[in-house]
Amino acid sequence: MISSQILQTSIDGMKNIARVDLCVTDTEGKVVATTSSFQTNYTKAVEEFVKSSADSQEIQSNQFFKIYDDQQLEYIVICSGVGDNTYVVGKMAAFQIQSLVVAYKERFDKDNFIKNLLLDNLLLVDIYGRAKRLHIQTDVKRVCMIVENENGKDINCLDQIKDFLGNDKREFVTAVDENNVVVIKDLTDESDGADIEKTANDIVAYLKREGMPNIRIAYGTPVAEIKDVSRSYKEAKMALDVGKIFFDERNVIAYAQLGIGRLIYQLPIPLCKMFIKEIFDGKTMDDLDEETLVTINKFFENSLNVSETSRQLFIHRNTLVYRLDKLQKTTGLDLRVFEDAITFRIALMVVRYMNYMENIEY
């Protein structure tokens, strides 16, 4: 249903042009919007008009018009004035409001359709049938983005994202909850991951300028059919969650960039605990001091290159070798050996995942 503010703006504009008072009521005669400063009671006249079969009628020197929403009577437009101009202005006002009803209904229906599409609440035949009725193309390349505002309870970024994207009716923006906004973006055939990431970074930068510093965006893989949009949405959701665990320094994360983190995220906690117990032989990551952890992370960053790691840590090569030997005695894993390095890297990620899940639970 159209808001009373929109209706008021519309009839105010008509009055400024035609110098004729207009009033919009519901089917019971209750005034929804009016340009007149006089509180006229139209209840009885509206009741009579509603019962009649006429779509327009002159009652008490006023012109009455019916506005329908999908064959359901929704509003009555009343035009007050003298002469033939009254009927013409009233007819134009009725036409304008009727158009608004259709436009807002389609907008609501599209939003409802998109939400049900994302949540897999539609049968395949319903997806294509409703998309056709709503004039939504079904074979366009699209990607689903989730924009999370950590301060969502204080600021809603839905309107700001719509402003950023402009009035492109091919793209859909809808709120999932108070913190998350979903953007379904149309792509060209030439669009690649770099183009999508640039758009995501541009949204982050725009929202930061609008006073929202804590923005995170995750997106799924592009899909070619509308029926697959829900898959891109699920991928974006996973990317958002996994990104918080393993890529917390990033504002933008893609499902395709999750790597092994995507697999670890789907492991049950009991299995993770069993794995860590076997790897560390009852020890925990807490047994490793800060210096050792920094050394390990830098060693992985430099692809197990001893010379480059020692250079970046400003330590002698032999000092680094000593630290790696010490770690091997503690864990039984030699990070200079590829298989041991992989095992240790996975173990670090599993511990990080477990800690994250424990913090959520508490």
N, C-alpha and C positions, 0 to 999 in steps of 0.2 A: 504494500500500500504506500502511496505517496505521502510524504510528511506534510503537515499543515504549513510548514515554512515554505516548501516548494510551491504549494498551491497559492499561498499568499503572495509570493514574489511574482508568480505568473499573472494573477489578476490585477496586481498593482501596475504591472507593465502595460496591460491592456487598458486600464483606466487612464494612465498617463497619455496614451495615444488617442483613445476614443472619447475621453471625458464622460464615460458612462460607468455608473456603479455596478459592481458585480458581487455576487455572493455564492459560495459553495457550501452545500449542506450534505449531511449523510441522508440515508433513506428515511430517517425518522424526523428530519427537520432540524437537527442540531447543527448549528453553524460551525463549519470547519475553517473557513477563511472568508473575509469580507473586506470591501474597500469603503463601505459606508460607516460613518461615525454614529449612525442611529442604530440601536439594537431592535431591529424589526423581528417580530415573531412570525416565522414562516411555517411553523409546525403543521397547522391545519391544512394550509395550501399544499404543502409537500405531500401530506398523507393522501390528499385527493388526487394529486398528480401521479403518485406512485401507483395508485389503483387503476388509473386509466391506461389504455393501450397505446396512447400517443407518445412519441418520443420528444415532442416539443408542444408547448401549449401556452396560451396567454391567460394568466390568472391575475385578477386585480391589477390590471395595467402593467404587469410584469411578465417577462418572457421566461418560461421554464424549459430546461433541457435536461435530458437523461444521459448519464455517462455509465457505460457498461465495462465490466471487467470479465472477459470471457463469458459473455451472455448473462452475467450476474450484475444486477443494478448496483452501482457503487456510490455514485454522487448525483446530486442535483445542482445544476448551474442556474442561477437566477440573475437576470439582467434587468435593471431598473432604468427607466428613461421614457422619453416621449418620441414617437415617430418611428419610421421604418428602420432608422439607424440602430434602434435598440435590438431589433431582431437580428440584424446582420452582425453586430458586435457580439451578441450572445451566442450566435451560431459559431463565430470564430473562436470565442473563448471555450465553448464546448469541444470544438475540434482540437484545440491546443491541449486541453486537459485530457481528452481521450487519447491523444498521442502520447502524453506523459504516462498515462496508465499502462499503455502497451509497452512503452520503453522500460519502465521500472519493473514491470512484471517479467519481461525478458531478461533484464539484468538480474533479478532475484533468481529466476529459473536457471540461468547460466551458473550463478554462484552455487546453487544447490546441486546442479548437475556435476560441477567440478569436484565438489566435496565428496559426493557419492562415488565419483570415478576414482578419486584418490584412495578411498577406503574400500574399494572393491565391492561396493554394495549394488552393482548393476550387472545384469546379465548381458552377454555379448550383443544380443539382438537389441536390447534396450539402449546400449551405448550408441550404436549407430543410428537407431531410430530417433533418439532424443537429440543427438548431435545434428542431425539433418533438420529437425524442427527448429532448433536454436541457431541455425546457420553457422555451425562450427565445422570447419574442414576436418576430415578424418585422416587424411594421408599427408599431413604436414610434419616435418621433422621438428621435434620439440625436446626440451630438457626441463627437468623439474629441479627447482632450487628451494631450499628452506633457509629463511632468514631468521636467525634467533637473536632477540634482543634480551640480554640478561636483566635489563631494567624494565621489562615489559609491563610490570604492574604500575610503573610510574608513567611510561611513555609508550604509546602505540605507534608503531612505525608503518602501519598499513597505508595510511594516507600519504605519507612521505614517499613510500616506494611507488605508489600510483603516480604521484607528481613526477618522480624521476623518470619513469617509463613513458609518461605522456599519455595520450589518448589512443594508443594503438589497441584497437578492439580485438586483435588477434592474440594478444597476450592476456593471461588471466592472473589476477592477484587475489588471494583469499586468506583470511585469518583462520588458522587451525586452533589456536588457543591464545591466551594472553601474552605469551612469549614468542610464538612462532608465526611467521607469515610464509605462505607458499606462493612461489612465482612459477608459472608454467610459461616458459619463453619460447617463442617461435624462432627457428633457426633456418638459415639458408643452407642449400646443399653443400656450399663451400665452407661452412662454419666448422671449426675444429675446437679442440680442448682449450687452445690459447685464447680464442675468441670468447668462449664461455667464461673462462677465468678472468679475462679483462672486464667483462660485464659485471661479474661478481665483485671484483675489486673496486669498480666504479661505484657500485651501490654502497659498499662499505664506506668509501671516502665521502660520498654524498650524505649518508646518514650521520657520519661523524661531524660533518659541518653543521648538521641540523641538531647537534647536541646529544647524539647517541654514541658514546665512545665504545661501548661493549657489544659490538656486533660481530656475529660469526655466521658465515654462509657455507652451506654444504650443498653439493649438487650431484645428481646421478648421471648415468650415461644417456646420451641422446637416443630417442626412439623415433621410429618412422610412422607409427600408427597410433591413433588416439587410445586404442585399447591397451597399449603398453605404457601409458603415462603413469599408471599406478606402480609399475615396476621401477621406473625412474624415481618416483617419490619414495618408495621403500629403500632404494639405494641411497638416496639423499639423507633419509633418516639414520641409516646405519653410519653413513659418513660423518654425520653430525656427532653421533655418540662416540664412534671410534676416534674421531679427530680430537675430542676432548681428552682422551686417554693418552694417545701417542703423538699427537701433533698440536698440543695445547698452545704453542707459540704462534700458530697460524690463524689468520682471520678467515681464510678461504680454504676449503678442502674438498677434493673431488673423490668420488667413490673409486675411480680408477687409480687413485694415488694411495690407497690404504695398504696395499701390499699384504704382508703376512698378518698385519694387525687385524684385518678383516676375519681371518680364520681364528685367531686367538680370542677375539670378542665373542665368538660363538661357542667357546669351550665351557663346559660346566665347571664351577669352582672346585668341587671335590677332585676332579681330574687334574686341575691346575696344581692343587696342593700336593697331590701324589707325585706329579712331575718334578716339582721344586724339591721335594723331599729326596727323591732319587738323585737329582743332579747335585745337590749341595750336601747330601749325606747328613741330613738333620740340621745343618746350619741354615742361617738366613742371610738375606742381603744386608741386614743390620750389622753383621759381623765384619763387613767391609768398610774401611774408613773412607773419608771424603776424598783424600788424595788418590786412593786406588780407583774409586769410581770415576773421578775426573780423567785419570789416565786411561781407563777402559773406554770411556765414551770418545775421547780424542783419538784413540787407536782405531776404533771403528769408523770414525769420521774420515780418517785417512786411509781407509781400505787396507788395514793391517800393515801399513808401511812404517817400519820402525824408525827409519831416518827422518821422515817428515814429521812423525808424531813427536820425536824428541826435540826437533827444531822448534815446533810450535809450542811445546811445553817449556822451552828454554832449559832443558836438562840434557845431561850427557847421554849418549846412546847406551852406555853401560848401565846407567841409572835406570833407564826404561827397561832394559833387559832384566835387571835385578827385580824390579816391581812385577814384571810378568812371571818371573820364576817364583816369586813369593806367592802370587795368585795361583799358580799351578799347584804349589804345595797345599794351599788352602782348599782348593776346589777340585783338584785333579784334572783341570782343563787348561791346556796350553793354547792361548789365544793366537799364537803364531801358526797353529795348525788349523786349516780351513774348517774342518768338521767341528773341532772343539769351539772355534770362534762362532760358528752358526748356532751351536747348542747354547753357548753362553748368551748370545744375542737374544735368542728366543726366550731364554730364562728371564732375562732382564725385562722383556716385554710382558711376560706372564705375571711377574711380580707387580709390575706397574698396573696391569689390568686388575689383579686381585685387590690391590690397595684402593683403586678407584671404586670398585664394586662394594667394598667394605664401607667406604665413606658415604656412598649413596644410601646404604642400608641404615646407617646411623645418622 
